[in-house]
Amino acid sequence: MIIEIPNVLDRDTCEEFIEFYEYNPQLRQTDDAQQRFNGCTMQTQFIAEPLGKKIRAVNSRLLTKAAQFYNLSEIYLDFQTINCWSEGQRMGMHADNVDQDRNPHWYCGWRDYSSVLYLNHNFKGGETVFKNQRQRTVPMQGTAILFPATFGYTHGVSEVTEGKRYTLSSWFTMDAAHCQ
């Protein structure tokens, strides 16, 4: 089940995350293995204080919500990025822990849950679209969606037609060996 969690972050904190992303291009991903993310993502593990403390607070809230909603005794943060999709960009349909043939991804097959926290909503397009649930999530600043990372929750991002879409994406695991 997909859950929507309003007011995870206030407007000012969302804007702080966006400003940090914009003013630190040297921290953005430039890994050739995942070219579609080059220049569009920034790993949160590189974010220093005082913003790092706010990232940890968000993680705590999301982990608590996931544990409560999905009735989990243990859940850990695996990986997290700030993302920016500009006008004309989109993300095709995918699952976060398996490929199209349902084989586990070599780099994230242990992921159990995913979250997208919308840092802004002053753009057009960019909805998160869930294929099997026939659901579109309209981005609202400070709101997060949380969902299983499995094939059953195949999803994508519709094309951003105006402006920039900023999100904080998080992936969670029940396997302590893969926690960040």
ABEGO torsion letter per residue (X at the ends): XBBBBBGABBAAAAAAAAAAAAABAAABBABAABAAABGABBBAAABBOAAAAAAAAAAAAAAAAAAAAAGBABBBBABBBBBBBBBGBBBBBBBAABBAAGBBBAAAAABABBBBBBABABBBEGBBBBAAAGBBBBBBBGBBBBBBABAAABBBBBBBABEBBBBBBBBBBABAAABX
